[in-house]
Amino acid sequence: MAAPGTAFGSALVAKVKVQGRTAKVYAYCDPASSKKCTMADIAKVGGHLDVTLPAAKGLRETRVWVETIEPAPISGQQLVSIAKGLKPVQ
């Protein structure tokens, strides 16, 4: 499946904890390539992080999608740092 806004597919390259939940990190890669996608590919082409964060009191869980794409994508580690920096609503 092509990543939104790109001609590339996405591949799971990491799982990290964000607010106690497992976030999945995907890199956008050329599906025609035989090379395995890595976290480093995020800084070259783009990628995204997807996580459902726990509900605050009186609210529902929140699905968060943080994405970076060309022409100047950030690194996979920066993507994770942004997600980890999110604060729940009080």
Phi, psi and omega per residue, in radians:
M1 nan 2.346 3.136
A2 -1.313 2.487 3.089
A3 -1.226 2.589 -3.128
P4 -0.967 2.276 3.078
G5 1.319 0.135 -3.138
T6 -2.356 2.956 3.053
A7 -1.717 0.244 -3.067
F8 -1.833 2.767 2.998
G9 -1.603 3.017 3.106
S10 -2.095 2.599 3.139
A11 -2.372 2.375 3.088
L12 -1.151 2.162 -3.115
V13 -2.081 -0.242 3.138
A14 -2.882 2.758 2.979
K15 -2.240 2.290 -3.121
V16 -2.360 2.764 3.097
K17 -1.572 2.293 3.051
V18 -2.305 2.038 -3.107
Q19 0.876 0.722 3.092
G20 1.397 -0.009 3.136
R21 -1.912 2.688 3.120
T22 -1.486 2.074 3.073
A23 -1.728 2.472 3.094
K24 -1.843 2.310 -3.125
V25 -1.915 2.210 -3.103
Y26 -2.057 2.452 3.021
A27 -1.836 2.506 3.032
Y28 -1.545 2.178 -3.052
C29 -2.370 2.779 3.083
D30 -1.259 2.017 -3.106
P31 -1.157 -0.319 3.125
A32 -1.412 -0.242 -3.114
S33 -1.387 2.510 3.099
S34 -1.517 -0.126 -3.128
K35 -1.303 2.401 3.116
K36 -1.283 2.368 3.116
C37 -1.215 2.562 3.117
T38 -2.338 3.003 3.089
M39 -1.026 -0.568 -3.134
A40 -1.113 -0.463 3.139
D41 -1.149 -0.404 3.136
I42 -1.071 -0.743 -3.138
A43 -1.225 -0.325 -3.127
K44 -1.559 -0.797 -3.010
V45 -2.104 -0.660 -3.122
G46 2.346 3.136 3.132
G47 3.042 -3.029 3.111
H48 -2.642 2.843 3.066
L49 -2.121 2.353 -3.102
D50 -2.254 2.208 -3.139
V51 -2.651 2.561 3.001
T52 -1.840 1.999 -3.076
L53 -1.516 2.652 -3.102
P54 -1.127 2.701 -3.142
A55 -1.314 2.453 2.963
A56 -1.451 2.892 -3.098
K57 -0.959 2.190 3.112
G58 1.414 0.031 -3.129
L59 -2.114 2.977 3.097
R60 -1.663 2.890 3.011
E61 -1.000 2.703 -3.124
T62 -2.201 2.195 3.060
R63 -1.497 2.252 -3.121
V64 -2.072 2.333 3.114
W65 -2.227 2.015 3.115
V66 -1.947 2.162 -3.018
E67 -2.234 2.588 3.018
T68 -2.376 2.394 -3.138
I69 -2.444 3.006 3.086
E70 -1.033 2.694 0.292
P71 -1.580 -0.177 -3.103
A72 -2.388 1.195 -3.123
P73 -1.187 2.615 3.044
I74 -1.482 3.017 -3.119
S75 -1.366 2.872 3.077
G76 -1.080 -0.663 3.131
Q77 -1.170 -0.639 3.084
Q78 -1.153 -0.655 3.087
L79 -1.049 -0.788 3.122
V80 -1.137 -0.735 -3.141
S81 -1.066 -0.703 3.100
I82 -1.083 -0.824 -3.125
A83 -1.098 -0.726 3.134
K84 -1.198 -0.396 -3.141
G85 -1.451 -0.139 3.125
L86 -1.175 2.425 -3.122
K87 -1.979 2.439 3.125
P88 -1.206 2.644 3.063
V89 -1.217 2.410 3.133
Q90 -1.787 nan nan
